[in-house]
Amino acid sequence: MTENRRGVVLGAGAYLLWGLFPLYWPLLEPATSLEILAHRFVWSLVVVVGLIAVRRRLGGCAGCCGTAAGSGCSSLPRWSSR
């Protein structure tokens, strides 16, 4: 698949998902905003750790556990304070 065609397919998929989101909103009505936020946080963490593990870069994160701002971690972006 060419890069141009791939972009068109991914763009169409994004528009399709964006159009289907309103169908999902009534299912969220019983949940509180804090519960939704907590789910987004937990599931985002699970997905990111899974992606790092799949890319086999989890070993690079072993040194950054417990350090401030992930210093010394080669597979995570470094954030500078201003």
Secondary structure, DSSP 8 states (H G I E B T S, - for coil): --HHHHHHHHHHHHHHHHHHHHHHGGGGTTS-HHHHHHHHHHHHHHHHHHHHHHTT-GGGGGGGTTSGGGTT-TTS------
